[in-house]
Amino acid sequence: MGDSATPKPVAVLFVCLGNICVFQSLVTSSSPSTQRLITTIDSSGTGAYHVGDAPDPRTMATLKQNGITNYKHAARKFAPASDFEKFDYILAMDDSNLEDLEDLRRRAVKRKDGDEGFGKVMLFGEFGGKVRRSGRGEEVQDPYYGANDGFTTAYEQAVKFSKVFLERLERGELS
């Protein structure tokens, strides 16, 4: 745990299978002291299904309905060779991506012979307040193959988890 009086700025990467994630708007609309706590925000996918693509139109429609009209991002694949060292927090959207990231991290740590300077891999839903039987936090519901209401649910989860993440960061519990 960090010193609550002097939280350290962090870089945050969100990871899902096909790269449909958002966090920037909450940071951008936060106080300057909160904004200073985030050095980098990015998202990637563990699969290369949408590399180079803009966000799903349903994602953009959900964002617009919630007043976010300036989000731009091109999908990219997670890069173990650099992302583990570039990001302090690597937040998986669901168990499958968490397990993939944990496996990739184990291999990267083994190659480097230690995890000094490697980001922490976590389930984003650890910031949701609920614990499943497995002992893990919530999974962000993947809206890609469902109806539009799935995008609303994923958005609401992302807002809730992001707010808790930022609150914990501000209190010095994460940095």
LINCORBEL-V105444 format. One record per pair of residues at least 4 apart in sequence whose C-alpha atoms are under 6 Angstrom apart, sorted by the first residue. I is the first residue (numbers start at 1). GAP is how many residues later the second one is. Records with the same first field share a line. If there is no record, write none. Layout:
# LINCORBEL-V105444
I = GAP ; GAP
This chain:
# LINCORBEL-V105444
1 = 172
2 = 170 ; 171 ; 173
3 = 169
4 = 167 ; 168
7 = 165 ; 168
8 = 167
9 = 28 ; 29
10 = 28 ; 29 ; 78
11 = 27 ; 28 ; 29 ; 76 ; 77
12 = 29 ; 75 ; 77
13 = 28 ; 29 ; 30 ; 77
14 = 29 ; 76 ; 77
15 = 28 ; 29 ; 30 ; 76 ; 77
16 = 29 ; 77
17 = 28 ; 29 ; 30
18 = 27 ; 31
19 = 25 ; 26 ; 56
27 = 8
44 = 32 ; 33 ; 34
45 = 32 ; 33
46 = 31 ; 32
48 = 29
50 = 25
51 = 24 ; 25
52 = 22 ; 23
53 = 21 ; 22
54 = 19 ; 20
63 = 5
64 = 4 ; 5
79 = 4
80 = 4
83 = 4
84 = 34 ; 35
85 = 32 ; 33
87 = 32
88 = 31 ; 32
89 = 30 ; 31
90 = 30 ; 31
91 = 30 ; 31 ; 32 ; 33
92 = 5 ; 6 ; 31 ; 32
93 = 31 ; 46 ; 47
94 = 45 ; 46
101 = 4
105 = 4
109 = 4 ; 5 ; 6
125 = 12 ; 13 ; 14
126 = 11
127 = 34 ; 37
128 = 33
130 = 7
131 = 4 ; 5 ; 6
132 = 4
140 = 14
141 = 13
143 = 7 ; 8
158 = 4
168 = 5
169 = 4 ; 5
